[in-house]
């Protein structure tokens, strides 16, 4: 029995069309009639032909058709965050016209010799954040001639950045609380560095750009506000932070600024556990503008960020660089959205 793989020429001959016509049916680059498309697809099915060999295309173009997406945290944790899911949707949309797929990677070398930022057969890399681990790998990536784009991080001069007005946006939320008369305010931040375990920040060095910028925005308005850093953007982390913040009735703040909506949702749960009413006893602000299941009847006062647009902009930057063009950095603006989780400060 022959094990020869059917070719596009075999399909064309079976369908009674030219090889170029059969080829465009699979590439989708040129419109063909429905009847012709059906004949070609039926011929391919009868021959067991599933499409062009991607290895041949890679050899022909000199590209793998893979864009690496590198996360600072464990991949399972990354996709528990709706913001990153929306961002990945936008990125996928933007690289689809390139015929490219995404390869998800961690920011550190795998222990079992799996693909990494420095060894994977990728055409470009999108770094989500830019940890110390990633910075150490960038020289190797650049030596490979691979275009690099960073979302919400700084990889240095010459690397396009896709970011937000994090400081200005967080300042807007803090100013809203100030206008309501709040003086005793606590801040719950995202992690301050890779591998962070939750706790009060104190003098801890902050190496994650988003955390630093949002904290600076809050402290532009409340310079002396205490800050508790969560281990990640999760409801359970917000709950743990809220329990710590509300533990001492004599020291309870009248408002909490959370650096994500998921953290804010957990803080609201902790407030309810402590017998506090939101917003009558404590106001809570979030950041992201996502849908948080089970939060009703609350509608968070928050900053809405264009997460999908950020991913789409990163993909467009990748496409430009692969085409030999320059890619500019892009800075998106958040929109303040008033909900029912903030209200006037109560006298105590």
C-alpha positions, 0 to 999 in steps of 0.5 A, a space after each residue: 500500500 502506498 503511504 504517499 501523501 496526497 498533494 494539491 495537484 492530486 486534488 486539482 486533477 480529481 476535481 477537474 480544476 487547475 492546481 492554482 484554483 485548488 490552492 486558493 480554495 485552501 488559502 482563501 486569498 482569492 474568491 471562487 464560486 461555491 460550486 468550484 469550492 465544493 468540488 475541490 473540497 469533495 476531491 480533497 476528502 476523497 483523497 484524504 487531503 487535509 490542506 497544505 503541509 505547514 512544514 513546506 510553507 515554513 520552508 518556503 517563507 522562512 517563517 514558522 507561523 507561530 507568535 510566542 506569548 510570554 506570561 510572568 505567571 503560571 499559564 493556568 493562573 493567567 487564564 483565570 483573569 478575564 482581562 488576559 482572556 480578552 487581551 488574548 482574543 484581540 491578539 488572536 484576531 490581529 495575527 490571524 491574517 498572517 496565518 499565524 497561531 499563538 504559542 503560550 510560554 512562561 517567562 522562565 526556562 522550562 525544567 524539562 527542556 520544553 520550548 522557551 522564549 530563547 529556543 521556541 521556533 517563533 516568528 515574534 514574541 509578545 511579552 505580557 508584562 516584563 519581569 526580570 526573567 524576561 529582561 535577561 532573555 531579551 538579548 538572546 531573542 534580539 540576537 535571533 532577529 525576532 520582533 518583540 512587543 510588550 503589553 503593560 511592561 517596559 523592555 527597554 528602548 526600541 521595543 514597542 509598548 502597548 499600555 494604559 494610562 494606569 497612573 492617571 486612571 487610578 488617580 481618577 478613582 482616588 480623586 472620586 473618593 476624595 470628593 466623597 470625603 474619604 480620608 482613611 483609605 487603604 489600597 489593595 494592589 496586584 503583586 509587586 514582583 514575580 513570586 510575591 506572597 500576599 502581605 503589606 508592601 512596606 518598603 518592598 521593591 516593586 518590579 511590576 510596572 502596572 502595580 507601581 503605576 497604579 499605586 503611584 496614582 492612588 498615592 498622588 491623592 492619598 500619599 500616606 495610604 497603607 497598601 496591601 499587595 495580593 498574590 494575584 488578581 483573584 477574588 480569593 486574594 481580594 477576600 484575604 486582603 479585605 479580611 486583613 484590612 477590616 480585622 481591627 475595627 479601630 483602624 478600618 478604612 472608609 474606602 478601599 482602592 483595589 487594582 482590579 475588579 476581581 480583587 474589589 469583589 473579594 474585598 466586598 465579600 470581606 466587608 460583608 463578613 465584617 458586618 460592613 455595608 457597601 457603600 454606606 460603611 465602606 466604599 470600594 473601587 475596582 479597575 478593569 471594567 469586566 463582568 464579575 459573576 455573582 457580584 449583583 446587586 453591586 455594580 463596581 465603581 471602576 476604570 474600564 480598560 480596552 483589554 481586547 484592543 490592547 491585544 489587537 494593537 500588539 498583534 498589529 505591531 507584530 504584523 508591522 515588524 514582520 513586514 519590515 515596518 516600524 511599530 509605534 508604542 500605543 497607550 490606551 486610556 481608561 474610562 471612569 465608570 460610576 457604580 453603586 459601590 462608592 458613597 459619601 464617607 460616614 463620620 465616626 
